[in-house]
Amino acid sequence: MSELINNPEQRKELLKHMILQLHEGVAPQEIRKRLAELMQKIPYGEVVEVEQELINEGLPETEVLRLCDIHTEALEGNIDLTEAKIVPPGHPVDTFQKENRELEEVMKKLTELFERSGELISSIGIEAYKNNLKSLFNNLMDVDKHYRRKENLLFPFLEKYGITGPPTVMWGKHNETRGFLKSAMEALLALGSNSELLENTIDMQLQPAVKAVADMIMKEEEILFPMTMDKLTDENWYDIYRQTNEIGYCLYDPKVE
């Protein structure tokens, strides 16, 4: 077992094999258990390399996109960040991370509203409850600026260094998340005063939208950001920093230049 843990090529081949097993329908819980048993921790860079290799070997990007949530769930808690670089204050990645903390605060408030829906509807009324949901989802939709900065400023540098698969997959997940958020807001705006219908909307549309944002934060913090800190130069990051104001920030006003 220790040989597997310490051999990067064997680790990558095993991870690739397990992702292909997910492709064939093996349950993610079983894969996660085997990852924990066989590898303990997987360096974040190897996850990116495996995704890129799978695409290079012919697994369609659409299929990698479909599997993205499943294999991320299997990897959660098994990614090794001990070699990740420290992010200095004011760095573009620091800003991305601060935005994620703000997004998490919004999601925490939404989760509390979901869990206390019956109690709150009884105490403040369904219209006030819906207005609270709408306000928080309006804040959550600000994540579009966060995603556009990644897509237009960060991803081109990754592609310059030959990392094309993961940005393509992540861009696809951005669009999925945008779709979830748009549908959630439309559902809220169309709702009447039927509390049973509201509960169904929470389960079927609102919670999936919140989960999509949370899953992307995990992919960024545990895979994307550590990898980009390794790959991009200070000059690359300064170019990103200079252009950031053109797109804007998500729920956060940077305090450090």
Secondary structure, DSSP 8 states (H G I E B T S, - for coil): -HHHHH-HHHHHHHHHHHHHHHHTT--HHHHHHHHHHHTS-EEHHHHHHHHHHHHHTT--HHHHHHHHHHHHHHHTT-EE-TT-----TTSHHHHHHHHHHHHHHHHHHHHHHHHTHHHHHHHH-HHHHHHHHHHHHHHHTTHHHHHHHIIIIIHHHHHHTT--HHHHHHHHHHHHHHHHHHHHHHHHHH--S-HHHHHHHIIIIIHHHHHHHHHHHHHIIIIIHHHHHHHS-HHHHHHHHHHHHHH--SS------
